[in-house]
Amino acid sequence: MQLKDFLTRDRCYCRIEGVSKKRLLENISKLLSKQFSNLDDNEIFNAIMAREQLGSTGLGNGIAVPHCRVPHCETIIGALITLENAIDFDAIDGKKVDLIFLLIVPEEKTDDHIKALGGLAELFNDPNFCSTIRQAQNSSDLYKVTLLF
């Protein structure tokens, strides 16, 4: 499974302001619900926050991969976000986060959820990938970078 399977140009957000973890996740939930009429922003946000309560998805090294399963979701949805200023995300290493990949998966797609997370973990373990992503100056360039990996 590759990023292009669930990430599109219009779900790449480059150098946005992040006030807090909660506010960022609220805002991204709203943006995604506007793109998918069958998804409700509160449903997305509540599912993400429920997952975060189980344990932070802040992986360390400034990276977070919040993810959840949503009942009305029909396909895997990814959103890639880089932040202008890093925010606290309760990451395992205590460092602030500036690189986020939000993953929403249909409720019944457990295997796809696991495969997608595995692929993301592999990508974000690549320092070259992370460095290149962080250097992107706009959303279009951010998306183009993802196509290289």
N, C-alpha and C positions, 0 to 999 in steps of 0.2 A: 504494500500500500504506500503510495507516494503522496506528498503534499498536494499536488495538483488534482488528486482524486477528491479532495474536500475543501480546498482553498481556492478562492477566486480573487481577482484584482480588487473587487469592491468590498472585500472583507480583510484588506490589508490597511492598517492604520499606522502611519509613521509619525513618530515624534509628537504624540499627543500629550496633553497635560494630564497627569495623574495626581489627584489630590490624596486619595486613600484607596486602599484595596476595595473596600465596600463601594465607594462612589464609582470607581473604574468599572467594576463588575456590573453595577446598575446601568451605567451608560452604554456599555457594550451590549448588554441584554436588550436595551431599548433599540439600539441600532440594528441588531439582528432580527428582532421581531418586526421591524419595518420591512425587512427584506423577505421575510417568510410569514405570510398572512395567517398560516395555521399555528404559529407560535405566539404565545403571550409573553411579554417582557417580564411580568411578575413570575410566571411559571419558570422561565429560564433562570432568572435571578435566584429564586428560592431553591431550585435544584442545585445550582452552583454553590450557594451558601450552605446547603445541607451537606454537600460533599466536603466543603472546606471544614465543617465542624468535625468531620471524621479525622481530619489531619490536613495540615496545609499542603497545597500543591506547589509551594515554593521549593524548587529542586536544589537551589544553591547556585552560586556563580551568577546571580542576577537574573535567573530564569524561573518562570512559573508556568505550569501547564494546568490551569483549572479545567475541570471536565465534569460532565454530568450526562445522565440519560434522561430524556424527556419523552413523555407519552405521545404527544402529537407530532413529534419530529419524524419526517419521512426519509431523511437521508443524513449522512454524516455531514456536519457543518463545522468548519474551522475558521478561526479569525486570528490573524497575526497582528500583534500590537507592539510597537516600540514606544517607549516613553521619553519625553523630553527630560524629565527628572525622575530618578528612581524613587520607588515608594516601598514602604514596609509591607511585606507580604507574609510575614511569619515563616520565612524560609528556614530550612533546616540548618543552614550555616549562619543565620542571623543577618545576612547581607540584604540590602535593599534590592528590589527587582526593577529592571528596565526593559525586559524582553518577556513577552507573554504570548502564549498560544492557547486560545480558548477552544475547547472541543465539546461539541454537543452531538450526542449519538441517540438514534432511536432506542426506545426503552428495551425492545426485544433483541437488539443487536449486540449481545455481550461479546461474542467472538470478534466482531469488527472493532468494538471498543478497545479490546485488549491489543489487537493488531495495530490499531492507530496509535495507541499510547506507546507501544514498543518502537514503532517507527519514529515517533517524535523524540523518544528518549535517545535513540541512536543519533538522530540529527543534532539534538542539542548537546550531545556529548562531544561533538566535533567543534573544536575551538575555531577552526576556519569558517565554518558555517555561521557561528554566533558572531564572530568579528565582522563578517561581511554583512550580515543582517543589521548589525548596529551602525554600520557606516552608511546605510541607505538614507538618502536625504528627502525622499518623498514616497508616497504609497505606491506609485507606479514602479519605481526602482526597487522597492521592497519586494513587490510581487515578482519582478524579473529575477531577482536574486534567488528566490525559492525555486525557480524553474531550473537553476543550474545544479541543484543538489538532488 
